[in-house]
Amino acid sequence: MSQTNDFGQAEQVHGSSLPMALLLEADPSTSLIESYKDTPHAWCIKDQEHIVAAAILQRRNAQDWELMNIAVQPSHQGHGLGAKLLSALIGYVREQGGQTLYVATGTIGYPLFFYQRAGFRVVAVEPDYFLHHYDEALFEDGLQHKDRLILSLALN
């Protein structure tokens, strides 16, 4: 069984170098990913030479950043790679003078638990977001995603 230390450290890369198939694990919309992928604020973790975890940040303003995507290959989930990546991102945002990190997610499923366990708190609800912004209905654990939650993490 692989352990977190069997993988490389989180390294900053350009978003265009991240595999679309991996990013689609977290966001099933190619067009939305294309809208935020072209950025120097991206990170990955590799298993030897293959990218197995990736994340993309977007700077909103001097103090506020948003986590646009964080994904781990299904075969590598459960080894702490998402938490390792998130920790690196939080450190980077702090170094850049960021005071708040935001993330948007659905109201059901593991991602919400992951973010709350990391200290994020719900600050807003966008009703029917997934119904209006995705061409196909999104289901998780047998339930349809409808509303989107905005969570924030204070970094000061």
C-alpha positions as CSV (number, residue, x, y, z in Angstrom):
1,M,0.0,0.0,0.0
2,S,1.4,3.4,-1.0
3,Q,2.0,6.0,1.7
4,T,2.0,9.8,1.3
5,N,5.9,9.9,1.4
6,D,6.1,7.5,-1.5
7,F,5.2,10.4,-3.8
8,G,7.1,13.6,-4.6
9,Q,6.5,17.0,-3.0
10,A,3.9,19.3,-4.4
11,E,5.5,21.3,-7.1
12,Q,4.4,24.5,-8.8
13,V,3.7,24.1,-12.6
14,H,1.8,25.9,-15.3
15,G,-1.8,24.9,-15.4
16,S,-1.6,24.1,-19.1
17,S,0.7,21.2,-18.2
18,L,-1.9,19.4,-16.1
19,P,-3.8,16.5,-17.7
20,M,-7.4,17.4,-18.5
21,A,-8.5,13.9,-17.6
22,L,-7.3,14.4,-14.0
23,L,-8.9,17.8,-13.7
24,L,-12.1,16.4,-14.9
25,E,-12.2,14.2,-11.8
26,A,-13.0,17.3,-9.8
27,D,-14.9,19.4,-12.4
28,P,-16.8,17.6,-15.1
29,S,-16.9,20.7,-17.4
30,T,-14.2,20.9,-20.0
31,S,-15.2,24.5,-20.9
32,L,-15.1,25.6,-17.3
33,I,-11.7,24.0,-16.8
34,E,-10.4,25.7,-20.0
35,S,-11.6,29.1,-18.5
36,Y,-9.2,28.8,-15.5
37,K,-6.5,26.4,-16.6
38,D,-4.1,28.9,-18.2
39,T,-2.3,30.1,-15.1
40,P,1.1,29.9,-13.4
41,H,-0.8,29.2,-10.1
42,A,-1.0,25.4,-10.4
43,W,0.6,22.5,-8.5
44,C,1.0,18.8,-9.0
45,I,2.3,15.7,-7.2
46,K,3.9,13.0,-9.2
47,D,4.3,9.3,-8.7
48,Q,7.7,8.9,-10.4
49,E,7.1,10.7,-13.7
50,H,3.2,10.7,-13.8
51,I,1.0,13.4,-12.4
52,V,-1.3,11.8,-9.8
53,A,-2.7,14.9,-8.1
54,A,-3.2,18.5,-9.3
55,A,-4.6,21.8,-8.2
56,I,-5.3,25.2,-9.7
57,L,-5.6,28.5,-7.8
58,Q,-6.9,31.8,-9.1
59,R,-6.1,35.2,-7.5
60,R,-9.2,37.3,-7.0
61,N,-7.4,40.4,-5.5
62,A,-4.5,41.1,-3.2
63,Q,-6.0,39.3,-0.2
64,D,-8.4,36.8,-1.7
65,W,-7.6,33.6,-3.7
66,E,-9.9,30.8,-5.0
67,L,-9.1,27.1,-5.3
68,M,-10.6,26.3,-8.7
69,N,-9.7,22.6,-8.9
70,I,-8.1,19.9,-6.8
71,A,-8.0,16.4,-8.0
72,V,-6.3,13.1,-7.2
73,Q,-6.3,10.1,-9.5
74,P,-8.9,7.6,-8.2
75,S,-6.2,4.9,-8.0
76,H,-4.2,7.2,-5.7
77,Q,-7.0,8.5,-3.4
78,G,-6.9,7.7,0.3
79,H,-3.2,8.3,0.7
80,G,-3.3,11.9,1.9
81,L,-2.3,13.4,-1.4
82,G,-5.2,15.9,-1.5
83,A,-4.4,17.1,2.0
84,K,-0.7,17.3,1.1
85,L,-1.5,19.4,-2.0
86,L,-4.0,21.6,-0.1
87,S,-1.3,22.3,2.6
88,A,1.1,23.4,-0.1
89,L,-1.5,25.7,-1.6
90,I,-2.3,27.3,1.7
91,G,1.4,27.9,2.3
92,Y,1.8,29.5,-1.1
93,V,-1.3,31.8,-0.6
94,R,0.0,32.9,2.8
95,E,3.5,33.7,1.2
96,Q,1.7,35.8,-1.4
97,G,0.0,37.9,1.3
98,G,-3.3,36.2,0.9
99,Q,-5.7,36.4,3.8
100,T,-8.6,34.3,2.6
101,L,-8.9,31.1,0.4
102,Y,-12.2,30.4,-1.1
103,V,-13.5,27.2,-2.7
104,A,-16.9,26.3,-4.3
105,T,-18.3,22.8,-4.1
106,G,-21.6,20.9,-4.1
107,T,-23.8,20.3,-1.0
108,I,-23.2,16.6,-1.0
109,G,-20.2,14.2,-1.3
110,Y,-16.7,13.8,-0.1
111,P,-15.3,17.2,-1.2
112,L,-17.5,19.1,1.3
113,F,-16.2,16.9,4.1
114,F,-12.6,17.3,2.8
115,Y,-12.8,21.1,2.9
116,Q,-14.6,21.3,6.2
117,R,-12.0,19.0,7.8
118,A,-9.3,21.4,6.6
119,G,-11.0,24.3,8.3
120,F,-13.1,25.8,5.5
121,R,-16.5,27.2,6.5
122,V,-19.6,27.8,4.4
123,V,-20.1,31.5,3.7
124,A,-22.7,31.5,0.9
125,V,-25.1,29.3,-1.1
126,E,-25.8,29.7,-4.8
127,P,-29.2,28.0,-5.4
128,D,-29.5,25.9,-8.6
129,Y,-26.0,26.7,-9.7
130,F,-25.4,23.1,-11.0
131,L,-28.7,23.2,-12.9
132,H,-27.8,26.3,-14.8
133,H,-24.0,25.9,-15.4
134,Y,-23.7,22.3,-16.5
135,D,-25.1,20.7,-19.6
136,E,-25.8,17.4,-17.9
137,A,-27.2,16.6,-14.4
138,L,-24.5,15.8,-11.9
139,F,-25.1,13.0,-9.4
140,E,-23.1,11.9,-6.4
141,D,-24.1,9.2,-3.9
142,G,-27.4,8.9,-5.8
143,L,-28.4,12.5,-5.3
144,Q,-28.4,15.3,-7.9
145,H,-26.2,18.3,-7.3
146,K,-28.3,21.5,-7.4
147,D,-26.9,24.2,-5.1
148,R,-23.3,25.2,-4.9
149,L,-21.7,26.2,-1.6
150,I,-19.0,28.8,-1.2
151,L,-16.5,28.1,1.6
152,S,-13.7,30.2,2.9
153,L,-10.6,29.6,5.0
154,A,-9.2,32.6,7.0
155,L,-5.4,32.5,6.7
156,N,-4.4,35.2,9.2
